């Protein structure tokens, strides 16, 4: 009878997984846990930063005037031309990219802390996916402001409720696919034990036969 046994000196699977975790990866995982917590606890401040980024795009790319005010529950961004400013757009929690980036940071942190994938590829996957979500949301907010300036409430409704929602869903799907595609496939950094084949013949307990 022939059976395959692990080498007696080979590390156990759990010990090998722990040995294969990179200290840099675990440190980055802890940092990403902090990022996730900051996005949840400080989402109001993050929405203000998103509004400022949108205002910068509207001013420098489109030449429009902007005014950012802090409302009771959300930052309100006004945009217009030399004739005056239009109605403001309030950036609520549901319109912020933090809703997608925070869980992405949490998943990435768990992979770095408890997985054994190469941290460089995992961080690259997070950066690409999070950057895509953030860039798409900034573009969506810019489009909402421009369409409201040109077409009023009807333009706001079309770009915010319909086109903007579809755009963000498509961006979230593409970000998830890119994230999974960029993750390393079984890229462990630990060492695995060597296997030995033991042949047990009749009348003897079995000897070690090296492949």
C-alpha positions in Angstrom: 0.0 0.0 0.0 1.4 3.4 -1.0 0.3 6.7 0.8 1.6 10.2 0.7 2.7 11.7 4.1 4.0 15.1 5.0 7.7 15.3 5.9 8.1 15.1 9.7 10.1 18.3 9.8 7.6 20.3 7.6 5.7 23.1 9.4 2.0 22.7 10.0 -0.3 24.6 7.6 -1.3 27.2 10.2 2.3 27.7 11.3 3.4 28.0 7.7 0.6 30.6 7.0 1.7 32.6 10.0 5.3 32.4 8.9 4.4 33.5 5.4 2.7 36.7 6.4 4.8 39.8 5.6 5.4 42.3 8.4 5.0 45.1 5.8 1.7 43.6 4.7 0.5 43.4 8.3 1.5 47.0 9.0 -0.3 48.1 5.8 -3.3 46.1 6.9 -3.4 47.9 10.3 -3.2 51.2 8.5 -6.1 50.3 6.2 -8.1 49.4 9.2 -7.5 52.9 10.5 -8.5 54.3 7.1 -11.7 52.3 7.2 -12.5 53.6 10.7 -11.7 57.1 9.7 -14.0 57.0 6.7 -16.8 55.8 8.9 -16.2 58.1 11.9 -15.2 61.1 9.8 -17.5 60.7 6.8 -18.7 64.3 7.2 -15.1 65.6 6.8 -14.6 63.3 3.9 -17.7 64.6 2.1 -16.3 68.1 2.6 -13.1 67.0 0.9 -15.1 65.5 -2.0 -17.0 68.7 -2.4 -13.7 70.7 -2.4 -12.4 68.3 -5.1 -15.5 68.8 -7.2 -15.2 72.6 -6.8 -11.6 72.5 -8.0 -12.6 70.5 -11.1 -15.5 72.9 -11.9 -13.4 75.9 -11.5 -10.2 74.8 -13.3 -11.7 72.6 -16.0 -14.9 74.4 -16.8 -14.1 78.0 -15.7 -17.2 78.3 -13.5 -17.5 80.0 -10.1 -18.1 77.9 -7.0 -19.0 78.5 -3.3 -18.8 75.8 -0.7 -20.8 76.2 2.5 -21.2 73.9 5.5 -24.9 73.1 5.9 -26.5 71.6 9.1 -26.2 68.0 7.8 -24.1 68.2 4.7 -21.7 70.4 2.8 -23.5 72.4 0.1 -21.7 73.4 -3.2 -22.9 76.2 -5.4 -21.8 76.7 -8.9 -22.5 79.4 -11.6 -21.0 81.9 -13.9 -20.6 85.7 -13.9 -24.4 86.2 -13.7 -24.6 84.5 -10.3 -24.7 81.2 -8.5 -27.4 78.5 -9.0 -29.0 76.4 -6.3 -26.6 74.5 -4.2 -26.0 70.7 -4.3 -25.8 69.0 -0.9 -23.5 66.1 -0.7 -25.2 63.6 1.6 -23.8 60.3 2.9 -25.6 58.3 0.2 -23.8 60.3 -2.5 -20.3 59.9 -1.1 -17.7 57.4 -2.4 -16.9 56.6 1.2 -19.8 54.1 1.2 -17.8 52.0 -1.3 -14.2 52.7 -0.3 -14.7 51.9 3.4 -15.7 48.3 2.9 -13.0 47.9 0.3 -10.4 49.1 2.8 -11.8 46.7 5.4 -11.6 43.7 3.0 -8.1 44.6 1.9 -7.0 45.0 5.6 -8.3 41.6 6.4 -6.5 40.0 3.5 -3.2 41.7 4.5 -3.6 40.8 8.2 -4.8 37.2 7.9 -3.9 36.2 4.4 -0.6 35.2 2.9 -0.8 37.0 -0.5 1.9 39.4 -1.7 1.1 42.8 -0.1 2.2 44.8 -3.1 -0.4 43.3 -5.4 -3.1 43.5 -2.7 -2.3 47.2 -2.2 -2.3 47.8 -5.9 -5.7 46.2 -6.3 -7.1 48.5 -3.5 -5.5 51.6 -4.9 -6.9 51.0 -8.4 -10.4 50.1 -7.2 -10.6 53.0 -4.7 -9.2 55.5 -7.2 -11.7 54.4 -9.8 -14.6 54.9 -7.4 -13.4 58.2 -6.2 -12.7 59.6 -9.7 -16.1 58.4 -11.0 -17.9 60.1 -8.1 -16.0 63.4 -8.6 -16.9 63.3 -12.3 -20.6 62.5 -11.4 -20.8 65.4 -9.0 -19.2 67.7 -11.6 -21.7 66.6 -14.2 -24.6 67.2 -11.7 -23.5 70.8 -11.1 -23.0 71.5 -14.8 -26.4 70.1 -15.8 -28.2 71.9 -13.0 -26.6 75.1 -14.1 -27.7 74.6 -17.7 -31.1 72.9 -17.3 -32.2 73.7 -13.8 -34.1 71.1 -11.7 -34.7 68.8 -14.6 -31.0 68.6 -15.4 -30.3 67.8 -11.8 -32.9 65.1 -11.7 -31.7 63.4 -14.8 -28.0 63.4 -13.9 -28.4 62.7 -10.2 -31.2 60.2 -10.0 -30.9 58.3 -13.3 -27.6 58.7 -15.1 -25.5 59.3 -11.9 -26.9 56.2 -10.2 -26.2 54.0 -13.2 -22.7 55.5 -13.6 -21.8 54.7 -10.0 -23.2 51.2 -10.2 -21.1 50.6 -13.3 -18.1 52.0 -11.6 -18.6 49.8 -8.5 -18.9 46.7 -10.7 -15.8 47.6 -12.7 -13.9 48.4 -9.5 -14.8 45.0 -8.0 -13.8 43.1 -11.2 -10.4 45.0 -11.3 -9.8 44.3 -7.7 -10.3 40.6 -8.1 -8.3 40.5 -11.3 -5.3 42.3 -9.7 -5.3 40.2 -6.5 -2.4 37.6 -6.7 -3.6 34.1 -7.4 -2.4 31.8 -4.6 0.6 34.0 -4.1 1.9 32.7 -0.8 5.0 34.1 0.8 5.5 31.2 3.1 7.3 27.9 2.8 5.5 24.7 2.2 6.6 21.3 3.5 8.0 18.6 1.3 6.0 15.5 0.9 7.3 12.0 1.1 5.9 8.8 -0.2 5.8 5.9 2.2 5.4 2.4 0.9 4.2 -0.2 3.4 5.1 -3.7 2.3 4.0 -7.0 3.8 5.8 -7.9 7.0 7.4 -4.5 7.5 6.1 -1.2 9.0 7.0 0.8 5.9 10.0 2.6 4.6 10.5 6.0 3.2 10.8 6.2 -0.6 12.0 9.5 -1.9 10.6 10.6 -5.2 
